[in-house]
Amino acid sequence: MTEDSKHPLDTVESPPQRPSKLARTSEEDDLELEEDEVEGGEEEFGPDPQSMTQNPRTNIQRYLIAIEYIGTRFSGSQQQPKFRTVVGALQEAFRKFVGKPVSVFCSSRTDAGVHALSNVCHVDVERMSKRKPGEVLPPHEPDVVKKAVNHFLQKNEGDIMVIDVRCIPPDFHARHKAQERTYFYRLLSGPEPLSTLEKGRAWHIPEELNLSAMQEACKVLVGHHDFSTFRGSGCQAKSPVRTLDELNVSEMAPTPYFPSIAERGRNGFTHDDTQSFHSESNLGFGARRKHRCLVVTARARSFLYHQVRLLVGVLKAVGTGDITIADVERILNARSVNAASPMAPACGLYLGQLETRVEKEVEEELNQTEIQKLSCEEEEECKVEVRLLVGVLKAVGTGDITIADVERILNARSVNAASPMAPACGLYLGQVNHIVVKKKNVKSRVKHQVEKEEEEELNHTQIKKWLDFLICQVRLWRKSCCWYLQIV
């Protein structure tokens, strides 16, 4: 394949060429194990200036932004001088929105020609009054940010859009909080030339692809391996070992897809339609033969440089019959990129989904608040329970009640049957043995109360055994003129 020439900011007629590499500092190398190695990208960049420090200015709001874009006219995602990039387009739109320059940081960097269904970035914005210079205003609502930035983005090429915005803490970093990345790769198989509507959106394979063989090859490659064979020559990761959580190939309806008369009659696409992709029967004048669409899905916490595209290259070779499953094992064990099949082009690669810690952290924070509230209530209940027990034990000690009366009081299940409660002045909290209980999705006090009522019968049985134990094992001693009662 040939590479198209680069284009400056004011030129949009031709796709970008891969830019030259820039030097990377040692600080970013230290972060390498925690981030993906620019799966679709060729460029390497220095560290983010705001990567790990919180902005001390409290009037600045940090936003988490999800974006989608067609990568054909971008020279990658990271900002570069004289070239149109995803970050550059976003920063320009934000500059027009807020009236001053901002810095945008992406969680995953993509190469020229690579697309994104959902890439995640963060940006710090300080809202200033345009009528009264110097006056700081409350932060914009996320919906306002989304609409305003999209307004300026759509005025240019229209190949990038903000799809979601939310407010996040000032120390939240989009790249460092990324937990999992999913990439998709589209292959269109068939002898017909690729449709104009699909150019730059998929890899066209003229040969027929063997889906079952490709799926068997995925079983060899998935898992924890040394992926040196699938590591681009420009990779700066410290280790080639990665865990590929998912790798599979599935057949999908080609897009854009429009149903035929027969398909409209049976309400849509079925897998039986794959048999007719290469059939020339019933094709009217001007009708195109459909391509067969296969999608490779790769999911992991992080990827090596060009790992997905090299994996797709091997899977394509298996599908066309150029190599066998045994060859795939040999290629993986060779641990040299020279043993791999030719790398798949960037046009078919899509950054599909990014899972970050923001959802989990918000949920855990709410749950922790609820747990602390319940713990305080339970502590108060525990204090009352101990004072009631001491009151009963004191009555036994003075001879006011017998052991049989203790059993009767317990079975009455009413606080009115208990002896007078001991005063709080004699109660001391001694040693506390912490029991860590993980509560998941604690939504309300009602749910906790229901669970408590369901265990009521069991708790009374346990209390009875515990009280029998206490009566036998109560430690009572005298020091000076005081008597001490210890309950463990």
Secondary structure as UniProt FT lines:
FT   TURN            9..10
FT   HELIX           26..30
FT   HELIX           32..34
FT   TURN            39..40
FT   TURN            49..50
FT   TURN            58..59
FT   STRAND          61..69
FT   HELIX           71..73
FT   TURN            81..82
FT   HELIX           86..98
FT   STRAND          104..106
FT   TURN            112..113
FT   STRAND          115..125
FT   TURN            133..134
FT   HELIX           142..153
FT   TURN            154..157
FT   STRAND          160..168
FT   TURN            170..171
FT   TURN            174..177
FT   STRAND          178..189
FT   HELIX           196..198
FT   TURN            199..201
FT   STRAND          203..205
FT   HELIX           211..221
FT   STRAND          223..226
FT   HELIX           228..230
FT   TURN            233..234
FT   STRAND          241..252
FT   HELIX           261..265
FT   TURN            266..267
FT   HELIX           271..276
FT   TURN            277..278
FT   TURN            281..282
FT   TURN            285..286
FT   STRAND          292..300
FT   TURN            305..306
FT   HELIX           307..320
FT   HELIX           325..334
FT   HELIX           337..339
FT   HELIX           346..348
FT   STRAND          349..356
FT   HELIX           358..398
FT   HELIX           403..412
FT   HELIX           415..417
FT   HELIX           424..426
FT   HELIX           445..454
FT   HELIX           456..473
FT   STRAND          475..479
FT   TURN            480..481
FT   STRAND          482..486
//
